[in-house]
Amino acid sequence: MKIQIWSDVMCPFCYIGKKNFEKALEKLPFKDEVEVEWKSYQLDPDLNVGSQILTINDYLAQKKGMPLSQIEQMQERINEMGKQAGIDFQMNKAIVANTFLAHKLIHFAAKYNKAAEAEELLFKEHFTEGNDVADVQTLVNIAEELGLDTDQAHYVLTSDSYDYEVKQDILEARNLGVSGVPFFILNNKYAVSGAQPADLFEEALMQTYNEVQTENKNIEGDSCSIDGCE
């Protein structure tokens, strides 16, 4: 059974959704039969902060025209949701960054079956440690922590390697009508949108798996073989 997850490193609900999804998957007896594919998505692909360092609050105030009091109230809700999911959000540290390079690193890590681990470290670097996930050296350090070749990682991040794959993921999301993340597609059949509770993910995964098992059962009827017809 295959699960595709569109996510952006700059999205707190994607981090919460990841934790809840993994918590649900861990409970299931068929967890080892589930293939998870992480897909790239950018909430703000045109973001170019240059040498300017923007906090999340400053960014939202500028982009959305929201008053700081409203932003702080929203962050309190996210912090509480994070605690329930086991995340230590430090929104006051988070640096706004264009996440294209981070997605390239995830694709590179996927080559070694470490995409989920890369996602986790990138979320942690962004939301807890307050590091710039658009900085090449920061990303190379993450690659090293993942046990990946740092020279290869540096090459990937400073060349056009995996540019196509990241763009294709984003185009696929657009073609599917995805307008927000996280977005989950279960076995090319069902869609789950948003940072849903672990219980909902568990129920959806169970339902999908049971249907897959039913579809895969052999239905035998009259047939012919080289030995004759029965």
N, C-alpha and C positions, 0 to 999 in steps of 0.2 A: 504494500500500500504506500502510495507516495503523497507527501504533503509539501506543497509549495507555499512559501511565506514571503510576501513582499514587505520590506521593512526599511526604515531609514535610521541611521545612527543618531540623528538629531531629534528623534521622536521619543519622548518619555513613555508614551503609551505602547510603543513597539517593545520597549524594554520590559514593561509590565506584562504585555501579552506573551513575550518569550518565556518569562518565568512561569506564568500560569499554564501555558501550553506544555512546557517541559514537566511541570509538576503533575499534570494530568497524564501525560504519556508515561511517566515513570511508574504509575499505578497499574498500568495495563499489562496483561500477561503476554500480549503480542508485540510489545514495544520494539523487540529486535527485528520485527518484520516490517517496520515503518522506515521508509526512506524520506528524509527531510531535505528539501532543497531551498536554500536561502536566495531570494531574488532582490535585486537592487531597486530602490525607489528613492527619489529626491523630492523632498517637500519644497525646497527652494533651489532649483538647479542653477539659477542665475546669480546666486549669492556671491558677492565678491567684496570681502571685507578688507582686503589688502593688508596694510600694516596696522589697521585699526582693530583694536580688541573690543569686541562687543559681548556683554553678558546677555543671557537669555532675556532678562527683563528689559534691558535697553533695546534689544532687537525687536521684541514684541511691541514695545511702546512706539518704535519708529515705523515698523511695517504695518501693524494693525491699528495704530492710532488709539491704543487702549491706555486708560489711566493706570498709573502704577498700583493704585489700591486694588483695582480689578485683577491685575496680573498677579499680585501677591496673594490674593484670595484663591486664584486658580492654582497657584503653585502649592498652597497649603493642601488643597485637595489631592494634587498629584503626589505630594510627599506622603500623605496618609495612605494612598493606594500603594505607593512604593513599599512602605513599611509592611503592609499586609502580604506583599509579594516577596519580601526579603531583600529589598533594594534600599540602599542608603543614598537617597537623592541629596545632592549638595548643589541645588540650583544656583545659589549665589556664586559658585565657582565656575559653572559651565560656560565655556567659550563658544560662541557661535562660529561655525565653520562650514564651508562647502564640503559636502561629504563624498564627492566623486572619487577622490583618492582612497578613502576608506573602503568604498565599495570595490575598488580594484583589488585591495588587499584581501577582502573577503573571497573574491573569486580565486585569487592566488592560493589562499588557504584551503579552499574547497578542493583544489587539485590533490591535496594531501588529507582529505576528509576531516578538515579542521575548521570548516566554515562556522559552525555553531560556537566553537571556542573563540574564534576571531570576533564574531558578533558580541559575545559576552565581554571580552576585553575592551573592545571599542566603546561599548556602552559605559563600562566602568570608567574608562579614561575620560570620557566626555562628561558624564553626569556625577561622578563621585570624586575623581581626582582633579578635574578641572584642567585637563590638558587639551591642546589643540589637535584635533583629529584630522586636520588638513595639513599638518606639518609632517614632512617626509621623514625626519629623524624620529619623531614620535611613533610613526607607523612602522618604521624599521625596528624600533625597540619592541613593539608589539609582536612583530614577526619573530624576533629572537625569542621572546617569551613563549611563543607557540612552538618553538623548536624548528623553525623554518630557516632556510639559508638566507642570511641577511643581504648578501651580494645580489642574489636573485630578487629578493624583495625590493631592494633599492632600484634595480633595473626596471622591474615592473612598474614601480611608482613614478619613475622619471621618463618612461617611454610610453608608447601607445598600447602596450600590452594590456589586454582585458578591457580596453576602452569599448570595443565592439560589444562585448558580453554585457557590460553595464548598461549601455545604451539599448541593447535588445531587450533586457529585462524591463526597462522603463517603457519602451514602446509596447511590449506585450501587456503591461499593466494598463496603458492607455487604451489599447484595443479591447481589453476586457471591461473597460469602463471603471477601473479602479480610481477612486477620487480621494482616498485616504488610506492610511496605514496605521496599524498592521492589517494585512489582508491575507487570509489563509484559503487555499483551495485544497480540498480533501479528495484525493484520488480522481482529479479532473471532473468531479461530480458536484460537490457541495462547496459553498463559499461561507466563510465565517469572517466577519469584519469587526475590527476593534479589539481592545484589550479585555476580552471576555473572562469571566471567572473560570478557575480550573475545572469546576464541576461541569460547566457547559462544554468545555473542550473535551472532557472525558466522555460525556454523553455523545457528542458529535463523532468522536473517534470510534467509539463502540458501534454506533449505528452504521458508520461507513464500513468498518471492518466486517461486521456481520453480513452486510450486503455483498461485499466482495467474496466472502466465503460461500454464500449461497449461489452467486453467479458462477463460481469456479467448480461447483459440484458437477460431476459427470452425469448427464442425463442420457440413459441408454435406450435405444429403440431398435426397430428393425434395421438391419444394415447388411452390407455385403463385404466380404474380404476375399483374399486369394484362395481361401478354403471353401468358399461358397457363400450362400445367403442364409441368414437366420431371421 
